[in-house]
Amino acid sequence: MPQRIDDPSIDNDDWLWRRIRNRPQWYAQNPDGTYRLSSVAFLDSYTNEVSVDLAKLTTQEFALRSDADDGLAQINAGLPRSLQHVVTADPEPDNPAHALICPPSTLSQGQRKSSARLMAQAAEWLVLPQSLRS
């Protein structure tokens, strides 16, 4: 995995959109019946880099284009940075809004999960996954 450098063109108050898979391990029900994100939503066991879209460069429809059953949540770019993560643009040929949240390589698996939990707690739903829609 290449060494990632934080991207100063992404402001701390820029919204990062994370596609939330329509799978029960990605969210949990609160006692009041609402749903919250699980830390799984901000973990990647393969690369440790979390794929997101820069909201200012895309639309919700485009972000969900590959699976309309998925949901969408947002956090500010400043949150992962406050947890010592790098936020960097990573445009792809078919998605110029693509970006990454990258934890420092020095974090243990437990520390990465703790950071993911904090991001999940702060995330706001934009679109619920299909199985949670009324």
C-alpha positions as CSV (number, residue, x, y, z in Angstrom):
1,M,0.0,0.0,0.0
2,P,1.5,3.4,-1.0
3,Q,2.2,6.0,1.6
4,R,-0.8,8.4,1.5
5,I,-0.5,12.2,2.0
6,D,-3.3,14.3,3.4
7,D,-4.9,16.4,0.7
8,P,-5.1,20.1,1.6
9,S,-7.7,20.7,-1.1
10,I,-10.2,18.8,1.0
11,D,-11.4,21.2,3.8
12,N,-12.1,19.8,7.2
13,D,-15.8,20.9,6.8
14,D,-16.1,19.0,3.4
15,W,-18.6,16.2,3.6
16,L,-17.3,12.7,2.9
17,W,-20.0,10.3,1.8
18,R,-19.7,6.6,2.6
19,R,-21.8,4.0,0.8
20,I,-23.4,1.7,3.4
21,R,-23.9,-1.8,2.3
22,N,-27.4,-3.3,2.7
23,R,-26.0,-5.9,5.2
24,P,-27.0,-6.2,8.8
25,Q,-23.4,-6.1,10.1
26,W,-23.1,-2.5,8.8
27,Y,-25.7,-1.0,11.1
28,A,-27.6,-1.7,14.4
29,Q,-30.9,-0.8,15.9
30,N,-31.0,1.7,18.8
31,P,-33.4,1.1,21.7
32,D,-35.7,3.8,20.3
33,G,-36.1,2.0,17.0
34,T,-33.8,4.2,15.0
35,Y,-30.7,2.8,13.3
36,R,-27.0,3.7,13.8
37,L,-23.9,2.7,11.8
38,S,-21.7,0.0,13.0
39,S,-17.9,0.4,13.1
40,V,-17.8,-2.1,10.2
41,A,-18.9,0.8,8.0
42,F,-15.6,2.5,8.5
43,L,-13.3,-0.5,8.4
44,D,-11.6,-2.2,5.5
45,S,-9.8,-5.4,6.4
46,Y,-8.1,-5.7,3.1
47,T,-6.3,-2.3,2.6
48,N,-7.3,-0.5,5.8
49,E,-8.3,2.4,3.5
50,V,-12.0,3.4,3.6
51,S,-13.4,4.4,0.2
52,V,-15.6,7.6,0.3
53,D,-16.9,10.2,-2.2
54,L,-16.4,14.0,-1.8
55,A,-19.9,15.3,-1.7
56,K,-19.0,18.5,-3.4
57,L,-18.0,16.6,-6.5
58,T,-21.0,14.2,-6.9
59,T,-24.6,13.5,-6.3
60,Q,-26.4,10.9,-4.1
61,E,-27.7,9.2,-7.1
62,F,-24.2,8.8,-8.6
63,A,-22.8,7.6,-5.3
64,L,-25.4,4.9,-5.1
65,R,-25.3,4.0,-8.8
66,S,-23.7,0.5,-8.3
67,D,-26.4,-0.7,-5.9
68,A,-29.6,1.3,-5.2
69,D,-30.3,-1.0,-2.2
70,D,-27.3,0.4,-0.4
71,G,-27.5,3.5,1.9
72,L,-25.4,6.6,2.2
73,A,-24.0,8.3,5.3
74,Q,-21.8,11.4,5.7
75,I,-19.0,12.7,8.0
76,N,-16.9,15.8,7.9
77,A,-13.3,15.3,6.7
78,G,-12.1,16.9,9.9
79,L,-13.2,14.0,12.0
80,P,-10.9,11.3,10.6
81,R,-8.1,13.9,10.6
82,S,-8.7,14.5,14.3
83,L,-8.1,10.8,14.7
84,Q,-4.7,11.1,12.9
85,H,-6.1,9.6,9.6
86,V,-5.2,11.0,6.2
87,V,-8.0,12.1,3.9
88,T,-6.9,12.2,0.3
89,A,-8.5,12.5,-3.1
90,D,-8.2,9.3,-5.2
91,P,-10.1,10.0,-8.4
92,E,-11.0,7.0,-10.5
93,P,-11.8,7.1,-14.3
94,D,-15.5,6.6,-13.7
95,N,-15.6,8.5,-10.3
96,P,-13.8,11.8,-10.0
97,A,-15.3,12.3,-6.5
98,H,-13.6,9.2,-5.1
99,A,-11.4,9.7,-2.0
100,L,-9.9,7.7,0.8
101,I,-9.7,7.8,4.6
102,C,-6.4,6.2,5.5
103,P,-5.4,5.3,9.1
104,P,-1.7,5.6,10.1
105,S,0.2,2.4,9.6
106,T,1.2,2.4,13.3
107,L,-2.4,1.9,14.5
108,S,-3.2,-1.6,15.8
109,Q,-6.4,-3.4,14.7
110,G,-8.0,-2.4,18.0
111,Q,-7.1,1.2,17.5
112,R,-8.5,1.2,13.9
113,K,-11.7,-0.3,15.2
114,S,-11.9,2.4,17.9
115,S,-11.5,5.1,15.3
116,A,-14.1,3.5,13.1
117,R,-16.5,3.4,16.0
118,L,-16.0,7.1,16.5
119,M,-16.6,7.9,12.8
120,A,-19.7,5.6,12.8
121,Q,-21.1,7.4,15.9
122,A,-20.7,10.8,14.3
123,A,-22.0,9.8,10.9
124,E,-25.4,11.1,9.6
125,W,-27.7,9.1,7.5
126,L,-28.5,10.5,4.1
127,V,-30.2,7.4,2.6
128,L,-31.1,4.3,4.6
129,P,-30.3,0.9,3.1
130,Q,-33.3,-0.7,1.4
131,S,-34.0,-3.2,4.2
132,L,-34.5,-0.2,6.6
133,R,-36.7,1.9,4.4
134,S,-40.4,2.2,5.3
